[in-house]
């Protein structure tokens, strides 16, 4: 369940994607990647696709570790399979 932002710089929800990104002030659904400092315009879902190097919506992150990339890709696949 989402929580209200109580402090500056605090993540808007408990979603695991916020471990690698931070919300950008003044832009709804804009997230800054903690690995490459790129601003992703599409929210935490596109941030996850950026980190997992999923083709289609956003360019892959050049600085993310292989371990994080595999972890996020696996979690995106599990979420997709649950929706189906």
C-alpha positions as CSV (number, residue, x, y, z in Angstrom):
1,X,0.0,0.0,0.0
2,X,1.4,3.4,-0.9
3,X,2.4,5.7,1.9
4,X,2.3,9.5,2.0
5,X,5.6,11.3,1.5
6,X,6.4,12.7,4.9
7,X,10.0,13.9,4.4
8,X,11.9,15.4,1.5
9,X,13.6,12.8,-0.6
10,X,11.7,9.9,0.9
11,X,10.3,7.3,-1.5
12,X,6.5,7.6,-2.3
13,X,5.9,3.9,-1.7
14,X,7.4,0.7,-0.4
15,X,8.0,-0.7,-3.9
16,X,11.5,-2.3,-4.3
17,X,12.1,-0.1,-7.4
18,X,12.7,2.9,-5.1
19,X,15.9,1.3,-3.9
20,X,17.6,2.3,-7.2
21,X,15.7,5.5,-8.1
22,X,14.5,8.7,-6.5
23,X,11.5,10.9,-7.4
24,X,12.2,14.1,-9.2
25,X,10.5,17.2,-7.8
26,X,8.3,19.1,-10.1
27,X,7.7,16.2,-12.5
28,X,5.0,13.7,-11.9
29,X,6.2,10.2,-12.8
30,X,9.8,11.4,-13.3
31,X,12.4,9.2,-11.5
32,X,16.2,9.7,-11.3
33,X,18.4,6.5,-11.7
34,X,20.8,6.2,-8.8
35,X,23.3,4.4,-11.0
36,X,23.6,6.8,-14.0
37,X,21.8,9.9,-12.8
38,X,19.5,9.8,-15.8
39,X,15.9,11.1,-15.4
40,X,13.4,8.5,-16.5
41,X,10.0,10.0,-17.6
42,X,7.6,7.1,-17.0
43,X,7.7,6.3,-13.3
44,X,9.2,3.5,-11.4
45,X,8.0,0.9,-14.0
46,X,10.1,2.4,-16.7
47,X,13.0,2.8,-14.2
48,X,12.9,-0.9,-13.6
49,X,12.9,-1.5,-17.4
50,X,15.8,0.9,-17.7
51,X,17.8,-1.1,-15.1
52,X,16.7,-4.5,-16.5
53,X,17.7,-3.4,-20.0
54,X,14.2,-4.3,-21.3
55,X,13.9,-3.2,-24.9
56,X,11.0,-0.9,-25.9
57,X,10.3,2.0,-23.6
58,X,13.6,3.3,-22.4
59,X,17.4,3.0,-23.0
60,X,19.3,0.6,-20.8
61,X,21.4,1.8,-17.8
62,X,25.1,1.6,-18.6
63,X,26.2,1.5,-15.0
64,X,23.9,-1.0,-13.3
65,X,25.6,-4.2,-12.0
66,X,24.8,-7.6,-13.5
67,X,23.3,-8.8,-10.2
68,X,20.9,-5.9,-9.9
69,X,19.9,-6.2,-13.6
70,X,19.1,-9.9,-13.3
71,X,17.2,-9.4,-10.0
72,X,15.0,-6.7,-11.5
73,X,14.4,-8.6,-14.8
74,X,13.4,-11.7,-12.8
75,X,11.0,-9.6,-10.6
76,X,9.5,-8.0,-13.7
77,X,8.9,-11.4,-15.3
78,X,7.3,-12.7,-12.1
79,X,5.0,-9.7,-11.9
80,X,4.0,-10.1,-15.6
81,X,3.3,-13.8,-15.1
82,X,1.1,-13.1,-12.1
83,X,-0.9,-10.6,-14.1
84,X,-1.6,-13.2,-16.8
